């Protein structure tokens, strides 16, 4: 057994992030400009949703919101939460959880819509 304190040798400190080097080396960091473009897209889609609710209140405004909102959620998930860079297995697990949540919520709304 080798002990650096008893032999007088100096142990080399572990590199920062040692053991996790493969985690971050798999993909390059996202450029700041990409984040800005996604943010601008989110702002534009928010403006579309607000404009639709003001100009077309009711079913049309709700329909636009129901189309635009998943697009905004996908942008946030893919870029800001870095789901784009995860493995396929993780993506499938995440999306299946979201689909189950959507199914349960949809069934709940379906139940209340006929009362």
PyMOL commands that set and color helices and strands:
alter all, ss='L'
color gray80, all
select helices_A, chain A and resi 4-7+21-25+32-55+59-80+83-85+88-113
alter helices_A, ss='H'
color red, helices_A
deselect
rebuild
show_as cartoon
